[in-house]
């Protein structure tokens, strides 16, 4: 175990004890997935040369969503497997500083996954990943079983198709966790997040078909995810097809075109507030999912939770990397209000 990790884990375990006990006998939001080391290059990747400046931070869809959920007022814990390498120390410390309880993470004698990123303010992004054999890819049903009490007592779980695509054991873990939370009466938020470099279309569609009936809120992108997984680039058609698979509510993001929300009662359009100073859109979708799930877990109505999620996602693109800008909930509320959104909740929890 790297020097400094035992010393760090003591205070984090204490933090976990302090924040547990809320929600349905546990956390408001649990996030199951992978944490990544993020290396952000200052140039297009094809132009990277010896001496190209870069910065290290920490991201991954699970950490991005967990940070957003915590910022939105939810008692949030990360369920993940991280490495025993030196980078695990700042990785876990950074997650804790974002308000995420990391006392339940498991460790494996593998390196943490990593990715090299280049992005520009117009949203063009390039990624190179190193995930094969990573600590995160060892996530398995045995881990889920060790978290059974947490999952059975939480109000909501967030997970994604990325997590399910990391390995066969990760796929089984995602399904096991989703079934456990659903069976206990909790809410599941799921983002298919199709990544062709990680998984094939047929495998992603099969996982979607099995998990959609357990899902309270399915967040997806259009045309990227929708075209690959449900065969359409039309947001209303995509929402209808996801709902036909069993998802109770579907949020389809279409970039500047806004978001379409379909809960089976009606389909309505939510505009996205423009950000006058965009830097990097990495993690914006995760920020939406984490914020919306937190607010649902805390008792907000679906449309209000979605409005907060959109506002938080818009603010998040002002930072570099997945957790470079995690807006405080007061900022999210203020931006949502400018778009005719809901007022601030009377209290952070029902």
N, C-alpha and C positions, 0 to 999 in steps of 0.2 A: 504494500500500500504506500503511495507516495507520501513524502514528508508533509505534514500539515493537514492531511485529510482526517486522521483521527481527532485532532484538536478541533477541526471545523465541525465534524459530525455531532459532537456533544451538544453544542448550542442549537444545532438544527433539530436534533431530536427533542430538545426542550421546547423549541418553537412548535413542533408538531403537537406536543402534549397540550400546549397552551391554546392552540387554535382549534383543536378537535373538540367535538361535543356539540357543534351547532348543527343546523339543518335538520334532517330526519335522523337525528342521533349521531351525526358525523359531519362531514364537510358539505358545504353548499355545492361545490364543483370539484370533481376529480378529472384530471386530464391524463389519458393513457397514450404514450407514444415515445418518440425519440428526441433526444437533445443533440444538437450538432455544434461542432466548432465551426464558426463562420470566419472565413478569410476574405476580406473585401479588398479587391484590387482597384487601383486608381485609374485603370485604363481598360479598354476593351480586351477581352481575354486573348483574342487572336493577335493582339499587338503587345502582349506582355513579354517583357524581355528581362535579361539579367539586371537586377537593380530596381525593378518596378516596385514602387511603394505599395504597401498593403497594411491593413489593420485587422486584428483578431477580436472577435466578439463571439457571442453564443446565441444560437437560434434553434431552428427546427420548428415544425408546425405545432408540436405539443407545447414547447416552452413559450412560443408566441401567444398561443391561445390561453395558456395558464396565466401569463403575465397580464393579459387583458382582462381576464376574469377577476383576478385579484384587484386590479385597479378599479373595476366596476363595483367593488364592494363585497365580493363573494369570498368566503373562506375556501381557499383553493389549495389543493395538493397535487403534486406531480407523481405519477406512477410510471416509472421508467427504469431501464437498466443503463447504468453509466460505467465507464471504464475505471480501472485502478491506476490510470496514468496521471502524470503531473497536471495535465489540463483539467482533471476532474475537480481540483481544488477551486480555481477561479470560476469554473462552470457552476458548481453548486453554490458557491458564495454569491455569484451574480444572480442566480435564480432566487435565492433567499432575499436578496436586497430588492428584488422586484415584488416581494410580498408573497411568494409562492413557497409553500411548505415542501421541503425536499427530504424530510426525515424518513419517508417511506421508499425512497429509491433503493434499488438493488444494484450490486456491483458485480462486474465480470472481469476476468483477467484478459481483457481485449482492449484495443484502442477505441476511443470514441470516434463516431463517424464525423466526417468533415466535408465542407464544400467551399469551393472558390467561387466568388460572385463578382460580377461587374454589372453596374446598373447606371442608368442616367435618369434625369428628371422626367423624361417623356415616357418612362415606364418600360423601356427596352432593357431586358435583363439577360445575362448569360450565366450559366451554372456549369461547374464541373464537380461531381460528387465522388467521395471515397466512402463507401458504405459496406462493401462486401466483407463479411466477417467481423463487423463492428460489435461493440458491446450492446448497442441498441437492438441489433438484429437477433440477439439471443432471447429477447422477450418471448415468454412461453406460457402455456396454461398453468404451469406450476407457480409462476409469479402471480397470476390472477387468483389462484387458490389462496396464496398467502395474503392477498389483499381482500379476501372475501368479506370480512366484517366491514371494511371501509366501503367497498362497493355496495354492499347491501344497505348501508346506512346513509349514503350520500343522496343529495337531491338531484344531482345531474352529473352525467359523464360526457366528456368530449373525446372523440377519437376520430381516426381518418383512414382513408384508403392507403395513404402512404405507409402508415404503421402496418397495415395488413399486407403490404407488398414487400416488406423487408425480408421476410423469410417464411417458410411454411409454419414454423412455430409461432411467429408473430401473428400470422393470419388467424390461427386457432385461438390465440390469446385475445385478439380483438373480438371475435365472435363470443368467446366465453364471457368476457367482461360485459359485452352488450346484453347478452341474455341474462346475466346475473342482475344487472341494474334494472332492466325491463321487468324481470320477474319479481323484483322487490318493490315495484311501483315507482321507480325513479325515471327521470327524463334522460333521453339519449340525443345528443347532437352529433351528426356525422357529416363529414365532408369527404366525398369520394376522392378528390384530389388526384386524378389519374396522372400517373407519371410513366410514359412509355419506356423510359430507361430502367424502370424498376420492375414493371409487370406488363403482361400482355393484356390486350383488350378483353379477351374471353375470360381470363382469370378475374379481372377487375369487375366485369359484369356479373360473374357468379357471386363474388363477395357482396356486391351491391344488392343482388336479389335476396340474399340470405339476411342481410342486416337492415334493409329498408323497412320491413314490417315491424322492427323494434324501435324505429326512429321517430322521435317527436319533432325534431327540426333537422331537415337535410339541407345543407348549404352546398350549392354547386355553381360552377362558372359556365357561362355560355358565350361563345360556342365551344370552348376547349373541352371541358368535361362532358357537356351534354351531347356533343357530336360523337364523341368516342363511346359513350356509355349508353345513351338512349337514342342515338341516330337522328338528331335534329339540331339545327342551329337557331331554332325559333324558341324564345324563352317561354311563352305560354304552353306550347306543345311539350317542351321539356318538363315543365312543372307538372303537367297532367300525366306524363309518362312515369315520372318518379313517384307521384302519388298512386298511380295504378300498381306500382310495385309494393305499396304498403306504407310509405312515409306519410305521417299525419299532416305535416306542414313542410313546404318546400320554399327555400329562398334562392332565387336564381339571379346571380350577379352578371351584369353585362357591361362592365367597364363604365364609361361615361354615360351609357344608356340607362344607368340606375339599376334598381333591384326590383324584381317581381316576386311578390309573396303570395302563395296560394295555399290556403289551409282547408280547401274543400268547400268552404262557405262562399268565398269570393276570391278572385285574383285581383290584387291591387298593386299599383306601381309606387315605389318609394324613390324619389330622386336622391342623387348623391351630392352632398355639398361640395363645391369646388374648393380645392386647396390652392391658395395663391402662391405657395412656395414648396412645390413638391420636390423631393429629393430621391426617393426610392420606394417603390410600391411593394417591396418584399415584405411578406407577412401581413399585408392589409386584410386579406381574406380570413386569416387566422384571428386577427384582432376583432373582426366582425363576429366570428363564431364565439370566441371567448366572452366578449362583452354581452352579446345577445343571450348566451346561455346563462351567464351570471344573473342577468336581470330576470330571466324566466325563473331561475331557481329562487330568486328573492321575492317572487310574487308579482312581477310586472305582467301586464297583458302582452300578448304576442306582438301586436303592432308597435307598442311602446318599446319593447325589448329590441325589436328589429331597428327601429329608428335610432336608438342609442348605439346599436352595433354599427350602423352605417356612419354615424357621426364619428365614432371612435376610429373606424377604419380610415376615414378621410383625414383625420388629424395625424394618424400614424405614418402617413407617407412623407411627413416632414423630417423623418429621421432616416439614418442610413442603417440598413440591415433589419432583420426581423424584429429585434427588440430595441432598436435605436431610438424610437419615440413611442412610449407607452403613455397615452394621455391620461391625466387625472380625470376622475369621473365628473368633477365640476366643469371641466372644459368640455367634456362630451355632452353634458346636459345643456350647456350654453349654446353650443353649435347646433344641437338638435332643435332647440327652441327657435333659432333663427329661421329654420325651415318649416315652422309650424308644427314641430314635434311636441312630445309630451313635456310637461313641466318637471322640475326636479321632484323625485319621490319624497314623501314626507319624512321617511326614515330610511336608513340604509338596508334594513331588513324588516320583513313583515312581523 
